[in-house]
Amino acid sequence: MARSEKELILEAIQVQDACNLSGVVNSFYKALTELRALPECNGTAWINQHRVSRLYADKIKSLSGDLELGDFSESTI
């Protein structure tokens, strides 16, 4: 059964207590799939800027060590 937008947002809020990056990423994938199926979905920009996406992205950033992308380059490999 598909979840509502509100249910997806509530789950994204609950994910903020998670400590398993793999589990968060899997949950994010499922949430994105369900967001795309919502009637109010208005394309990629809508999904990318949705509260659900922002909450998951913030948690992933936190679990990844909160590094800036500038910290990585080919010369550091």
C-alpha positions in Angstrom: 0.0 0.0 0.0 1.4 3.4 -1.0 2.0 5.9 1.8 0.8 9.4 1.9 3.0 12.5 1.7 2.5 13.1 5.4 3.6 9.5 6.2 6.7 9.9 4.1 7.6 13.1 5.9 7.0 11.6 9.3 9.3 8.7 8.4 12.0 11.1 7.2 11.8 12.9 10.6 12.2 9.5 12.4 15.2 8.7 10.3 17.0 11.6 11.9 17.8 9.2 14.8 19.3 6.5 12.6 22.9 5.5 12.7 23.1 3.0 9.8 24.0 4.8 6.5 23.0 1.7 4.4 19.6 1.6 6.0 19.1 5.3 5.6 20.0 5.1 1.9 17.7 2.1 1.3 14.9 3.9 3.1 15.5 7.1 1.0 15.4 5.1 -2.2 12.0 3.7 -1.2 10.7 7.1 -0.2 11.8 8.7 -3.5 10.0 6.0 -5.4 6.8 6.7 -3.4 7.2 10.4 -3.8 7.4 10.0 -7.6 4.1 8.1 -7.5 2.2 10.9 -5.7 -0.4 12.7 -7.8 1.1 16.1 -6.6 4.5 15.1 -7.9 5.5 17.8 -10.3 8.8 16.4 -11.7 12.4 16.2 -10.6 12.8 19.7 -9.1 9.7 19.0 -6.9 11.2 15.7 -5.6 14.7 17.2 -5.2 13.4 20.1 -3.1 10.8 18.2 -1.1 11.1 18.1 2.7 11.5 14.3 2.5 14.5 14.6 0.2 16.1 17.4 2.3 15.7 15.5 5.5 17.2 12.3 4.1 20.1 14.2 2.4 20.9 16.0 5.7 21.0 12.7 7.6 23.2 11.1 4.9 25.5 14.1 5.1 25.7 13.8 8.9 26.4 10.1 8.8 29.1 10.6 6.1 31.1 12.9 8.4 29.7 16.2 7.2 32.5 16.7 4.7 32.5 19.4 2.0 32.9 18.2 -1.5 35.9 20.5 -1.8 37.7 18.1 0.5 37.9 15.5 -2.3 39.9 15.7 -5.6 41.8 13.4 -7.8 45.0 14.5 -6.2 43.8 13.2 -2.8 43.1 9.6 -4.1 
